[in-house]
C-alpha cells in the first residue's frame, strides 16, 4: 500500500516517530542522488502487564489503547474469563526508566483474589513476545497448542467469499498508522452485513488482536456473529486467542501456518487466508 502524505510539521500522532531519512528520487534522476526528507516510523515500546503489583509480562507494542490491550491480553491468555473480573485498569509511564533509554509503559490491572491466585499458579515470564507466540513458556508440557472445540454456530456459513470481497477492501481505511509508517498490523471486526465496527493497530499482530478483543469485550460482542480481519498471517497463537474468547471466524491477508490450520480445525474456527480480493482461500469451514 502506498504511504500517505506527510503530516504537518507540528503534528506528531501517537504511535509514530519522526525520522530524518535519505530517499532515492522519484523523478527518474540517478539513484545515487539521494534526497533528504522527513519520514515516519512506527513507535515500539516496552509495555509491562502488572497484575496486583506483580509484573507478569513485558510486551513490545505500540503505545496506544493500552487499557484495551490489557483487557484483551487477560482474556485471550485465560487470566480472566470475563471483563468484569478486572476491577481496575490504568496505563501510565513506567516509574523506573533509565535516562536516555526509550520510553516504557506499565499497565496496572487489579484482579480479584481468586483470579490472582490462579495467575500465580500458571505464571509465565514473557519478555518481548516474538512471532512464535510461545516465548517464556517454562516447558513443553506447559505448551497448549490446540484449543478446545467451540460449540456449533449455524451462522458460520455466512462468512463466505462474497462477504470477504466486501469487507477486505475496507481494511486499509482502518490502518492510519500503517499508511504513514508501513510497519503496523491491524485487527478489525466486521458483522455479517459487511460493516467494519471496530479496529485496532499495533506493531505486533497478536497485540493488535488483543486490543480488538478488549474492545469487543467492553462492547459485549465476544461470541457475536461476525469475523475478525487481520493484515497478518494466521499463526497458531492468533487462532488460539480467537478460540479462547469465542471468536468463531478469522480472515487474514496472508496465508496461515500449518499449525494455525490445525488449531482452527480443533477449535471449529472458520479460517480464511490469502484474502486479497477477488482471491480468498478457505482452509477450515468451522463447525
C-alpha positions in Angstrom: 0.0 0.0 0.0 1.3 3.5 -0.8 2.3 5.8 2.0 0.1 8.7 2.9 1.3 12.3 2.5 3.4 13.6 5.4 1.5 15.2 8.3 2.1 18.8 9.2 5.5 19.6 10.8 3.9 20.3 14.1 1.8 17.1 14.2 3.3 14.0 15.8 0.5 11.5 16.1 0.6 8.9 18.9 2.2 5.7 17.8 4.5 7.5 15.3 8.1 8.9 15.5 9.6 11.3 13.1 12.9 10.3 11.4 15.2 12.1 9.0 16.0 9.8 6.1 17.5 9.9 2.6 15.4 8.6 -0.2 16.0 7.6 -3.8 14.4 10.2 -6.1 11.0 9.6 -7.7 11.5 11.7 -10.7 13.8 9.5 -12.7 17.0 11.0 -11.5 20.1 8.9 -10.8 19.7 6.5 -7.9 22.9 7.8 -6.4 21.4 11.3 -5.9 19.6 10.7 -2.6 17.1 13.2 -1.4 16.8 14.2 2.3 13.3 14.1 3.8 11.4 13.5 6.9 9.7 10.2 7.3 7.5 8.4 9.9 8.4 5.3 11.9 6.1 3.1 13.9 6.7 3.6 17.6 7.6 0.4 19.6 7.9 0.5 23.3 8.1 -2.0 26.2 4.7 -2.4 27.9 4.6 -4.2 31.3 1.4 -6.0 32.3 1.3 -5.6 36.1 -1.3 -7.6 37.9 -2.0 -6.6 41.5 1.6 -5.2 41.7 3.2 -8.3 40.2 4.8 -7.8 36.7 3.6 -10.7 34.6 4.7 -10.0 31.1 6.6 -7.3 29.1 5.4 -6.9 25.5 6.8 -4.7 22.7 3.8 -2.8 21.5 2.5 0.4 20.0 1.7 2.9 22.9 -2.0 3.2 22.0 -5.2 1.8 23.5 -3.2 0.1 26.3 -6.3 -0.4 28.5 -7.9 -2.4 25.7 -4.6 -4.2 25.3 -4.6 -5.3 28.9 -8.2 -6.5 28.9 -7.8 -8.4 25.7 -4.5 -9.9 26.9 -6.0 -11.0 30.2 -8.9 -12.6 28.3 -7.0 -14.3 25.5 -4.4 -15.7 27.8 -7.0 -17.2 30.1 -6.1 -15.0 33.1 -9.7 -13.9 33.4 -12.9 -15.3 32.0 -14.9 -12.0 31.6 -14.2 -8.3 31.6 -15.9 -7.7 35.0 -13.2 -9.8 36.7 -10.8 -6.8 36.1 -11.5 -4.4 38.9 -9.4 -1.6 37.6 -7.0 -1.0 34.6 -4.7 2.0 34.4 -1.9 2.7 31.9 0.9 5.0 32.9 4.6 5.7 32.0 6.9 3.3 33.8 8.1 4.6 37.2 11.7 3.4 36.7 13.3 4.4 33.4 17.0 4.8 32.6 17.8 8.3 31.4 18.3 8.3 27.6 16.5 4.9 27.1 13.4 4.5 25.1 10.1 5.3 26.9 8.3 2.4 28.6 4.8 1.9 29.9 3.1 -0.1 32.6 -0.5 -1.2 32.7 -1.7 -1.9 36.2 -4.5 -4.3 36.5 -6.4 -5.2 39.7 -7.7 -8.8 39.8 -9.9 -10.5 42.4 -8.0 -12.5 44.9 -9.3 -15.8 43.4 -8.1 -14.8 39.9 -4.8 -13.6 41.3 -4.1 -16.9 42.9 -4.8 -18.7 39.7 -2.4 -16.4 37.9 0.3 -17.2 40.3 -0.2 -20.9 39.8 0.3 -20.6 36.0 2.6 -17.7 35.9 4.8 -17.3 32.9 7.5 -14.7 32.2 7.0 -13.3 28.7 9.8 -10.9 27.8 9.0 -9.3 24.5 6.8 -12.0 22.9 8.1 -12.7 19.4 6.5 -14.2 16.3 6.4 -17.7 17.6 3.9 -16.6 20.3 5.2 -19.0 23.0 8.3 -17.4 24.3 8.6 -17.6 28.0 6.7 -21.0 28.4 8.6 -22.8 31.1 8.4 -26.3 29.5 7.0 -28.2 26.6 4.5 -29.8 29.0 3.1 -26.3 29.7 2.5 -25.7 26.0 -1.1 -25.9 24.8 -1.1 -25.6 21.0 -4.5 -26.9 20.1 -7.5 -25.0 21.6 -10.7 -26.8 22.9 -13.6 -27.2 20.5 -16.2 -24.4 20.5 -20.0 -25.0 20.3 -21.5 -25.2 16.8 -22.6 -21.9 15.2 -25.2 -22.1 12.4 -24.2 -18.6 11.1 -20.6 -19.5 10.2 -21.6 -20.4 6.6 -22.5 -16.7 6.0 -18.8 -15.9 6.4 -18.3 -16.6 2.7 -16.3 -15.4 -0.2 -18.9 -12.7 -1.1 -18.7 -11.2 2.4 -14.9 -11.2 2.3 -15.0 -9.5 -1.1 -16.9 -6.7 0.5 -15.0 -6.2 3.8 -11.4 -6.9 3.0 -11.0 -3.8 0.6 -12.2 -1.7 3.5 -9.4 -2.7 5.8 -6.8 0.0 4.7 -9.2 2.7 5.8 -8.7 1.4 9.4 -4.9 1.5 9.1 -3.9 5.2 9.5 -0.7 4.3 11.3 0.3 1.8 8.7 -0.5 4.3 6.0 2.1 6.6 7.5 4.8 4.2 8.7 4.2 1.0 6.7 5.1 -1.4 9.6 1.9 -1.8 11.6 -0.7 -4.6 11.7 -4.5 -4.1 12.1 -7.1 -6.4 13.7 -10.7 -5.5 12.9 -14.2 -6.9 13.5 -17.0 -6.9 10.9 -20.5 -8.0 11.3 -22.4 -10.3 8.9 -23.7 -7.3 7.0 -20.2 -6.4 6.0 -19.8 -3.4 8.3 -16.4 -3.0 10.0 -17.3 -2.0 13.5 -14.0 -1.8 15.4 -10.4 -1.9 14.6 -7.1 -1.6 16.4 -3.5 -1.2 15.1 -0.2 -2.3 16.7 3.3 -3.2 15.6 2.6 -6.7 16.8 -0.1 -8.7 15.2 -1.0 -10.5 18.4 -1.1 -7.2 20.3 -3.5 -5.8 17.7 -5.7 -8.8 18.2 -5.6 -8.4 22.0 -6.6 -4.8 21.7 -9.5 -5.7 19.5 -10.6 -8.4 21.9 -10.5 -5.8 24.7 -12.8 -3.5 22.6 -15.2 -6.4 21.8 -15.3 -7.4 25.5 -16.2 -3.9 26.5 -18.9 -3.8 23.9 -20.3 -7.2 24.9 -19.6 -8.6 21.4 -17.4 -11.5 22.1 -19.1 -14.6 20.6 -21.5 -12.5 18.5 -21.9 -13.4 14.8 -19.1 -11.7 12.8 -15.5 -12.2 11.8 -12.0 -11.0 12.7 -10.0 -9.4 9.9 -6.2 -9.2 10.2 -3.4 -7.8 8.0 -1.1 -10.6 9.0 -0.7 -14.3 8.5 -2.9 -16.7 10.6 -0.4 -18.2 13.0 -1.4 -20.7 15.7 -1.5 -18.1 18.6 -3.9 -15.9 16.7 -6.3 -18.7 16.1 -5.9 -19.9 19.7 -6.6 -16.4 21.1 -9.8 -16.1 18.9 -11.0 -19.6 20.0 -10.3 -18.8 23.7 -12.7 -15.8 23.7 -15.3 -17.3 21.4 -14.4 -15.5 18.1 -15.5 -18.1 15.6 -14.3 -16.7 12.2 -10.9 -15.3 11.2 -9.8 -13.9 7.8 -6.2 -12.9 7.2 -4.4 -11.1 4.3 -1.6 -13.6 4.3 -1.6 -17.4 4.4 -1.9 -19.4 7.6 0.7 -21.7 9.0 0.1 -25.5 9.1 -0.3 -25.3 12.9 -2.7 -22.4 12.6 -4.9 -24.6 10.4 -4.6 -27.4 12.9 -5.7 -25.1 15.7 -8.6 -23.9 13.6 -9.7 -27.4 12.9 -9.5 -28.4 16.5 -11.5 -25.4 17.7 -14.1 -25.3 14.9 -12.9 -21.8 13.8 -13.8 -20.8 10.2 -10.4 -19.8 8.8 -9.9 -17.9 5.6 -6.4 -16.9 4.3 -4.8 -15.1 1.4 -7.8 -12.8 1.3 -6.8 -10.4 -1.5 -10.0 -9.9 -3.5 -11.0 -11.4 -5.7 -8.9 -14.2 -4.3 -9.5 -16.0 -0.9 -8.8 -19.5 0.4 -11.0 -21.3 2.9 -8.8 -23.6 5.0 -11.2 -24.7 7.6 -15.0 -24.5 7.4 -15.6 -24.3 11.1 -18.4 -26.1 13.0 
